[in-house]
């Protein structure tokens, strides 16, 4: 049984591995090996995950299946892109599920937890950026009530990519 809980510093090594694994599985085919390596090296170390878990502006949720992490989400309070007009929105910075768990409802459970945490933080809206070349994720977010409100640049290594910005009420 998967339990979704707030991450603790002891999760950092397993979380870093899961983050890199899911990022590579999702985006590896559409990016160069060099850009993937640079992105993963600078974003998914255990030390960085420990810092993010302790960051008061982030909430990191993990799906724990008897000690094995199968998915995670990170939410961030802070400045939003100009296309966001909502007051004090919360960003879903990352939401990934290991491929072995795709289609089993885990993403929906994570999304519901994100919405609950956003409400607790006083947000009325939640937003995210999703790569324009990831139609599966875009469909999922649309199905989850998100609508497109703009775009921004997301760097993968040295490659500037366009992310669609989507939002929804919480």
N, C-alpha and C positions, 0 to 999 in steps of 0.2 A: 504494500500500500504506500503510495507516494504521500509524503507529508510536505506541505509548503510552509516554510518558516523563514524568519529573518536570519540571514547569514551571521556567523560569528567568526572571529579571526582564525580559528582552527580550520575553517572551511577554505581558506585562501588557496592552498596548494591544489586541492581538488577543483575548486572553482576556476582557477587559472587554466588548468588543463581542459575543463569542459568548455570554457569560453573560446580557447584557441581551436579546439576540435570542431565546435559548432560553426565558428566563423569560417574556418577553412572548408568545411563541408558545404556551407551555404554559398560562399563567394569564390572559392578556389578556381573553379572553371572559368570565371569571367575576369580573372586578374593574373598578372604575371607572378611567377614564383618569387621574384625579388620584392615586389610590392606587398605580397602576402607576408613574407618573412619580416619585412620592416614593420608592417602594421602589427603583427602578432608580437614581435619583440618589444615594441614600445607600449602595447596596451594590455597584455595578458600575463604579466609575471605574477608570481605568488606575492611578492613584496607589494606590488601595486594593488593587487586585490585586497590585501590586508589593510592598506591605507584607505581604499574605497569603502570597505566594510565599516571602518571607524569614522568615516566622513559624516558629519552631522547633516550635510545637505543631500546625502544619498541614502536610499533604502535599497538594500540588496536582498532579494528573496531567492531561496533555493528550493528545489524539489528534491527531497531526500528519500530515496528508496532503500531502506535498510543500510544506510551508510554510503550509498552510491548516489551521486548527484546526476539527475536526469534532465534538469532544466533550470533556468534561472531568469530573473528579471531584475533590472536596476532602474530605479526612478530617481529623478534629480529635481530639486527645487532650485530655481535660479532664473536668469534672464532667458526670455524666449525670443525667437526670431520676430522680425517686424511684422510678418504676416499674421501673427497671433494677436488678436484684439482682446482676448479674455484676460481678466484680472487674476494674477497670481496662479498661472497654470503650472502643472507638474508635467515633466517630460518622462516618458518611458525611453530611457537611454538605450537599453538593451532588453530584448526578450527572445530567448532561444530555447529550443527543446531538442535534446539529442534525437537523431534520426530514428533510433529504435523505438521512440515514444511518439512519433508522429501519428496522427489519426486516432489517438487514444484519449483525447479531451484534456490533455495536460496544458496545452497553450490556453485553452479557455479558462482553466482553473487559475493559471498564473494571471491572466488578464483580469479576472474578477478580483483577485487579491490586489492587483495594482490599483484598480478602481476604488477598492475599500481604503487602501492606504492614502490615495489622493484625497478622498473625502475627509479622512482624519487630519490631513494636513491643511484642510480648509480650501482646497482647490475646487473650482467649479468646472474646470476643463482640464483635459489631459491631452498631450500631444506627443508626436514621435516623428522621426524621419525614417523613410524606408527607400532603399535604392530603387530607382526608376526601372531597373532591369530585373526586379524580383517580383514578377507578377503573382506568384503564389502568396507571398506575404501581403501584397497590396490587396488581393481578394480577401484574405483573412481579416485584415484590418477594416475593410469596407463592411464585411459581414458582421464585424464587431461594433459597427456604428460610427466609424471614423470617416471623415470626408476630407478631401484635399483642400488645403488653404494656401499653399505656396510651395517653395522649394529652397534648398540651400546646398552648399557644397560640402561633401564629406570626403576627407582624404583617406585613401587606402594606400599606404606607403607614399609614393610620390605622385600618385594618380588622383586628380581632382574629379570626383564623381558627383552626379546630381542625385540628391535625395528629394523625394516628394515629402512635403510636410503635411501631416494629417492630424486632425483634432476631433475630439468629441466631448460632450458634456459628461460629467461624472455623476 
